[in-house]
């Protein structure tokens, strides 16, 4: 039993600093740059990947679809684009910090479609 607790304690000493590093990536980016990066996502990326990142001309950018891609690969695709495809490079528009933030954001944050209530549906004359 003592060995079990020693193992858990040792693992926690390794995991806690790593998790703090992961959070630090997005929290060190100034709020104005986060806002600018998210504006690019909503104004530009949405044109191909859809308003809720469910896909369109470009593939879906949901955490489920991106799960198997390493964060570094996602950032590289944003930075350099994909030659021969419709994915342009964003390195001239976004800083490396903004690109890293966007990569982490789309890999970990689900896109939430708006919730439509019955009362809103009735107002436009559609029966639920």
Secondary structure by P-SEA (a helix, b strand, c coil): caaaaaaaaaaaaaaaaaaaaaaaacccccaaaaaaaaaaaaccccccccccccccccccccccccccccaaaaaaaaaccccccccccccccccaaaaaaaaaaaaccccccccccaaaaaaacccc
